[in-house]
Structures are given as structure tokens and as C-alpha cells.
Amino acid sequence: LCMLLIIGDHLTGQSGIADYTTLPSSFAFCLIGCGSRIACSVFVLIGGWFLCEQPYKTRRPLSLWLSLWLYTVPVTLLCKLATRQLWFISDYLLLLLCVPLLNRLLRGLSRPAHRGLLAVLAVPLIVYPTLFGENGAVSDTAWMFLYEYLLIAYLRRWPDNRLAHLLQHRAAALGLGLGLPLLNTILRAVLETRGLTDGKAFQYMAYYRTALGALPNLLAALALFYLFKGLDLGCVRWVNALAGTTLGVYILHQVPAFRGFLWNGLLQAEAHHGSVGYTLLAILAVFLGCAAVDALRTALVMRPLENTRLFKALCEKGDALAAKITADD
């Protein structure tokens, strides 16, 4: 679901398919594109929830780094001889590399110290951006990923806190997870339709939609995380199979040299300007198409690479180093 939200925002923001001239159309396209930053935070919260309590595995960042380059380099060379990294994957990879140090820090933190650290970091990362609708002195998204990791680790280590108790109520989680982005969508759609995109109100709505550090986004991400964490779905193979492709889907559909061709070469999005139905079909097609490509890449390329002696040796050395970092003195 998070990946669909991310594709929706990218499609409406990058292809020219969105139409904001009437209120119904503006509302529809604002709604389709409202959840990408929330989805990014949910990905980090999911990763952090497990990583903060598990032994470190070098295979995770190494496989992600290989996936990044196995997509960006060949696809870029096919399109044009230039490339750049993708912000989410790059910052998430940096977070994964920092996990041993973060977990060593967490093991030495008491509950009051952990809570105090979150409070201090919240001032530049959460409070300032939320109050003023702009980035503060600490604006790099890697810092926000770090904060989300520390926050979800706190909620897992000490679940008897007010925020966790609130989010464990399904009605509250549903209200925050859906209500906050819906409210933003309604206000933004009205302002778009009336041409009031230069005012302060629109600045806040636009910033809250795109900023990881905006409190409405963070609360919505936490609420959605807890909402689904509380569901008992059992083991559903097709869900796990699709979930395993999501980072590959993100990388492939956002390779800078490829995405323009995807939106208006393959999908001809501008030719369907204003069509909500076509937009929804395109989102689903991109997800399923990229998921199929990623499944083939995993079977034909990644698994053989991960079984090589070099890959296994790097993982063993990385795991040993991580174990030393996180071990008690």
C-alpha cells in the first residue's frame, strides 16, 4: 500500500497527468498524491521496529547497495550517460550502515535518557518545521530517518507510554492515519482550485504534504504502522512476495534517466491529462510491472551474486564487525 502511495505521488507530480482546475479533479489528484512522505516514514518505521532488536546482518545494506547500482547504472546507460542517486534509497542505506552504532547507543540508554534524546532532537527536526512550515537548520532527510529509528526503538523498548497506548486503539490509529492526510488533501484542493497557491496557507499545506519532519506526517505514519501491526493476517505468501519487491519497484520507476520515458513514453500520461481512472490504472500497472521485473532480477541476478564467495565473505566480515560494535565491554 505504501508503494502505491509513492507511485501515485510520483505519477501526479512528474508526468503532467494531474488536473487542478476543478474542485472534484483537484481533490482526486491531491488525494492520489498525498501519501508518499508518510509511506517513506512507514518504511523506516517497519525497518527500525525489527532492526533495533535483531542481530545486525550485513546482507541487508549490501544487497540494497547492489540493487541500487544494478538498476541505476544499466538503465541509465540505456537512456543516457548520466546518473545520480535516489534520495530515499541513499538515505535508507546510510541508516542501515549506522544501525550497529545506533543499537550500541540504545543499549546504553536508560528510559529517561532515551526520552530526553528524542525531545532534544525533536526541536530542530519536528517542532521548527511544523510551526514555521519550512526546513530548519537540520534539513537533511537522513537526520529524520535517524529520528524515526530512535523513536520506533523507544516505542518498542518501552511500550507502556501514552503515545503507544493511543496508537494501539484502532479507532485512533485509523483517525490519525487517514484523517490527517485527508484533511491536508481537502484544504490543498480548495486552495489549488481557487488559485491561492502563493499564500501562507498553501505553503503550509504543501510543506506538510512533502516534509518528513512535519508532525501531521509523522503521526499519520505512526498511526498506519500501528494499525497494520495490530492486524493478524497470518502468513500470506502473495503479500510477502509483493512486499519483497517494493524497494526494487521504488528504484526502477524512479531512475532519473528512465522515469520520463516511463510516464510519457510507455504510459503516455500527458495524453490522459485529468483522467483519474487512467491514473489509478497506471499506478497499478507500474507497481505490478516493476514488481515482475524485480522478481526476475532477484531470481536471475541477485541470488547468484549472494551465493558467491565474495558476497558471503563480505557479509561474514561485516557481521563480525557489527557484533564487536554492539557487544558489551
Legacy VTK file of the C-alpha trace (Angstrom):
# vtk DataFile Version 3.0
C-alpha trace
ASCII
DATASET POLYDATA
POINTS 329 float
0.000 0.000 0.000
2.847 2.390 0.825
4.467 1.696 -2.529
1.203 2.502 -4.327
1.054 5.836 -2.470
4.629 6.640 -3.517
3.975 5.789 -7.173
0.797 7.886 -7.071
2.674 10.958 -5.876
5.450 10.479 -8.432
2.982 9.990 -11.297
0.864 13.035 -10.443
3.897 15.206 -9.753
6.219 14.212 -12.594
4.100 13.289 -15.607
1.687 16.166 -16.247
-1.412 13.973 -15.843
-2.834 15.873 -12.839
-5.583 18.465 -13.330
-6.266 21.018 -10.576
-8.727 23.274 -12.425
-11.953 21.993 -10.824
-12.606 21.067 -7.193
-13.503 17.378 -7.817
-10.464 16.863 -10.057
-8.189 18.807 -7.729
-9.380 16.775 -4.743
-8.859 13.476 -6.589
-5.310 14.247 -7.712
-4.359 15.811 -4.375
-5.629 12.650 -2.677
-3.707 10.349 -5.040
-0.508 12.265 -4.343
-0.966 12.904 -0.628
0.797 9.955 0.973
4.300 9.467 -0.376
6.235 11.021 2.521
4.002 9.221 5.013
4.765 5.987 3.151
8.513 6.659 3.279
8.303 7.117 7.043
6.296 3.894 7.370
9.072 2.012 5.541
11.630 3.373 8.005
9.390 2.561 10.992
8.922 -1.027 9.784
12.671 -1.460 9.330
13.507 0.183 12.642
10.958 -1.873 14.587
12.814 -5.081 13.705
16.386 -3.835 13.313
16.582 -2.317 16.795
16.090 -5.742 18.406
17.777 -8.105 15.911
21.408 -9.086 15.316
22.890 -6.966 12.540
23.078 -8.602 9.108
25.477 -7.100 6.552
23.445 -8.789 3.845
20.729 -6.098 4.142
22.767 -2.982 3.223
24.991 -4.904 0.802
22.007 -6.317 -1.102
20.330 -2.905 -1.142
23.501 -1.247 -2.463
23.805 -3.874 -5.198
20.127 -3.435 -6.090
20.598 0.323 -6.383
23.525 0.022 -8.774
22.188 -2.959 -10.724
19.169 -0.837 -11.616
20.509 2.708 -11.922
23.666 2.002 -13.916
22.306 -0.325 -16.669
19.002 1.557 -17.042
20.771 4.914 -17.122
23.263 3.718 -19.713
20.349 2.590 -21.859
18.702 6.012 -21.599
21.623 8.431 -21.365
25.125 8.574 -19.958
24.365 10.276 -16.649
23.121 9.140 -13.260
22.523 10.238 -9.704
21.435 8.506 -6.557
17.826 8.236 -5.353
17.289 10.161 -2.123
15.196 7.622 -0.217
17.343 4.600 -1.051
20.567 6.527 -0.426
19.447 7.828 2.974
17.955 4.487 3.985
21.200 2.761 3.039
23.079 5.242 5.227
20.702 4.419 8.095
21.326 0.686 7.659
25.075 1.248 7.842
24.615 3.174 11.106
22.431 0.506 12.758
25.258 -1.198 14.740
26.312 2.143 16.237
22.705 3.126 16.920
21.950 -0.175 18.633
25.078 0.149 20.765
23.878 3.630 21.754
20.399 2.340 22.558
21.723 -0.447 24.776
23.390 2.111 26.999
20.423 4.477 27.217
18.068 4.479 30.149
14.424 5.288 29.515
14.720 8.916 30.744
17.874 9.445 28.656
16.228 7.973 25.550
13.158 10.166 26.058
15.381 13.209 26.594
17.334 12.497 23.404
14.099 12.315 21.427
12.894 15.574 22.957
16.103 17.454 22.123
16.237 16.175 18.538
12.538 16.964 18.067
13.160 20.712 18.330
15.007 21.150 15.008
13.540 18.091 13.268
9.848 18.258 14.245
8.888 21.382 16.193
10.503 24.053 13.993
9.352 22.605 10.642
5.813 22.101 11.944
5.461 25.602 13.414
7.060 27.524 10.550
6.275 25.342 7.529
9.891 25.230 6.367
13.092 23.286 6.923
15.207 24.305 9.859
18.959 24.171 10.334
18.864 20.353 10.216
17.040 19.609 6.992
18.748 16.511 5.554
16.299 13.607 5.373
18.936 11.246 6.776
18.527 13.020 10.137
14.788 12.399 10.045
15.355 8.705 9.308
17.679 8.631 12.310
14.990 10.246 14.477
12.324 7.806 13.297
14.636 4.898 14.104
15.234 6.190 17.629
11.516 6.890 18.076
10.282 3.465 16.981
13.006 1.842 19.095
11.684 3.765 22.123
8.109 2.668 21.411
9.220 -0.949 21.120
11.516 -0.979 24.151
9.037 0.798 26.424
5.515 0.173 25.096
3.845 1.459 28.276
3.765 5.097 27.152
0.895 7.408 26.232
1.645 7.572 22.513
1.803 3.795 22.135
-1.387 3.378 24.168
-3.159 5.900 21.918
-1.971 4.280 18.696
-2.981 0.808 19.875
-6.614 1.917 19.796
-7.759 1.060 16.289
-10.185 3.983 16.051
-7.447 6.474 16.994
-4.941 4.914 14.601
-7.483 4.938 11.796
-8.492 8.519 12.537
-4.920 9.825 12.565
-3.639 7.649 9.716
-6.427 8.563 7.321
-7.831 11.764 8.825
-4.657 13.861 8.787
-3.756 13.261 5.101
-7.417 13.622 4.130
-7.652 16.991 5.886
-4.493 18.147 4.115
-5.934 16.945 0.805
-9.199 18.850 1.249
-7.512 22.136 2.169
-4.900 21.838 -0.583
-7.542 21.000 -3.217
-9.635 24.051 -2.286
-6.599 26.345 -2.401
-5.444 24.862 -5.738
-8.870 25.335 -7.292
-9.147 28.961 -6.152
-5.653 29.792 -7.386
-4.432 30.610 -3.872
-1.111 28.823 -4.268
1.051 31.834 -3.338
-0.337 32.348 0.150
0.870 31.215 3.537
-1.874 28.620 3.954
-0.886 26.788 0.778
2.765 26.940 1.811
1.901 25.056 4.987
-0.318 22.509 3.217
2.309 21.861 0.536
5.077 21.612 3.122
3.097 19.302 5.396
2.459 17.018 2.406
6.129 16.690 1.471
8.110 17.117 4.707
9.095 14.056 6.706
9.506 16.229 9.790
6.041 17.776 9.728
4.161 16.475 12.765
0.981 15.528 10.820
3.046 13.282 8.542
4.900 11.630 11.400
1.699 10.997 13.368
-0.040 9.586 10.289
2.895 7.271 9.579
2.984 6.021 13.170
-0.784 5.525 13.143
-0.734 3.481 9.927
2.181 1.424 11.221
0.341 0.580 14.448
-2.942 -0.002 12.602
-1.421 -2.734 10.445
0.837 -4.044 13.208
-2.301 -4.823 15.173
-3.828 -6.912 12.354
-3.418 -10.680 12.477
-3.223 -11.682 8.816
-1.244 -14.863 9.364
1.302 -15.762 6.706
0.023 -14.704 3.273
2.530 -15.726 0.623
1.460 -13.335 -2.112
1.638 -10.385 0.312
5.160 -11.372 1.343
6.171 -11.886 -2.295
4.920 -8.428 -3.323
6.387 -6.797 -0.217
9.790 -8.203 -1.090
9.793 -6.308 -4.392
8.909 -2.837 -3.049
12.401 -1.358 -2.791
13.177 -2.668 -6.266
9.950 -1.090 -7.539
10.957 2.224 -5.969
14.407 2.197 -7.543
13.299 1.114 -11.021
10.418 3.536 -11.523
12.476 6.489 -10.216
15.739 6.054 -12.120
16.095 9.683 -13.301
17.028 8.788 -16.865
14.097 6.369 -17.165
11.128 7.924 -15.399
10.348 10.479 -18.119
10.174 7.676 -20.682
8.037 5.615 -18.295
5.461 8.349 -17.674
5.134 9.799 -21.170
6.778 7.207 -23.384
5.273 3.950 -22.187
2.211 5.280 -20.343
1.510 8.462 -22.354
0.316 10.170 -19.168
0.006 13.691 -20.615
-2.313 12.354 -23.305
-4.665 11.296 -20.487
-4.479 14.612 -18.610
-7.209 14.828 -15.981
-8.243 11.174 -16.161
-8.456 9.817 -12.612
-9.333 6.314 -13.798
-6.313 6.109 -16.078
-4.103 7.448 -13.278
-5.211 4.668 -10.927
-4.680 2.024 -13.613
-1.236 3.433 -14.394
-0.240 3.280 -10.709
-1.256 -0.377 -10.503
0.453 -1.190 -13.818
3.717 0.431 -12.729
3.672 -1.430 -9.421
2.925 -4.849 -10.925
5.247 -4.357 -13.910
8.186 -3.235 -11.802
7.463 -5.981 -9.249
7.655 -8.588 -12.020
10.962 -7.141 -13.231
12.322 -7.133 -9.687
11.267 -10.740 -9.100
13.164 -11.766 -12.249
16.198 -9.708 -11.206
16.197 -11.358 -7.790
15.998 -14.866 -9.245
18.433 -14.385 -12.125
20.948 -11.880 -10.748
20.751 -11.220 -7.002
20.551 -14.785 -5.740
23.546 -15.953 -7.817
25.507 -12.886 -6.610
24.551 -13.504 -2.981
25.792 -17.087 -3.284
29.257 -16.065 -4.449
32.242 -16.485 -2.142
32.997 -12.752 -2.229
29.493 -11.774 -1.147
29.463 -14.333 1.670
32.934 -13.288 2.816
31.915 -9.606 2.926
28.801 -10.496 4.919
30.811 -12.554 7.410
33.331 -9.758 7.947
30.593 -7.150 8.248
28.592 -9.238 10.713
31.705 -9.854 12.834
32.477 -6.122 12.895
28.892 -5.296 13.817
28.960 -7.886 16.611
32.087 -6.227 18.060
30.479 -2.786 17.885
27.272 -3.863 19.623
28.871 -6.247 22.161
29.113 -5.310 25.815
32.579 -4.244 27.003
LINES 1 330
329 0 1 2 3 4 5 6 7 8 9 10 11 12 13 14 15 16 17 18 19 20 21 22 23 24 25 26 27 28 29 30 31 32 33 34 35 36 37 38 39 40 41 42 43 44 45 46 47 48 49 50 51 52 53 54 55 56 57 58 59 60 61 62 63 64 65 66 67 68 69 70 71 72 73 74 75 76 77 78 79 80 81 82 83 84 85 86 87 88 89 90 91 92 93 94 95 96 97 98 99 100 101 102 103 104 105 106 107 108 109 110 111 112 113 114 115 116 117 118 119 120 121 122 123 124 125 126 127 128 129 130 131 132 133 134 135 136 137 138 139 140 141 142 143 144 145 146 147 148 149 150 151 152 153 154 155 156 157 158 159 160 161 162 163 164 165 166 167 168 169 170 171 172 173 174 175 176 177 178 179 180 181 182 183 184 185 186 187 188 189 190 191 192 193 194 195 196 197 198 199 200 201 202 203 204 205 206 207 208 209 210 211 212 213 214 215 216 217 218 219 220 221 222 223 224 225 226 227 228 229 230 231 232 233 234 235 236 237 238 239 240 241 242 243 244 245 246 247 248 249 250 251 252 253 254 255 256 257 258 259 260 261 262 263 264 265 266 267 268 269 270 271 272 273 274 275 276 277 278 279 280 281 282 283 284 285 286 287 288 289 290 291 292 293 294 295 296 297 298 299 300 301 302 303 304 305 306 307 308 309 310 311 312 313 314 315 316 317 318 319 320 321 322 323 324 325 326 327 328
